[in-house]
Amino acid sequence: MDDQFDVSLEDDELLDEVELTANLMVAANQAERHLTTAEIDDVLGIASRSPALSPGTERPTPARSA
């Protein structure tokens, strides 16, 4: 009798998604604080969404609400 729950994954895209999700869960579990967007992008292996800065410039600090 075949076991309906004995299914092997053959979908490469699904396997990639599972690996990315697992990597993100491990990184979040090991962090002592919330991960930044840049850290999440790094774990997922994607380029940061923030534009690159010219050499010698700094990103402005967000204003805090009073």
C-alpha positions, 0 to 999 in steps of 0.5 A: 500500500502506498503511503500518501504522505511519503512524497519526495520534493522534485520541484527545484523552485520549491526546494530553493524557497524552503532553503531561503526560509530555513536560512532566514529562520536560523538567522532570526533565531540567532540574532539578539534583535530584529534583523534589519532589511539589509541583513535580511537581504544579505541572508536571502542573497539579494542586493540591498534595495537602498541605492549605493552611496558615493564614497565619503558620504553617509546615509542620513539618520531618520528623524525621531518623533518627539 
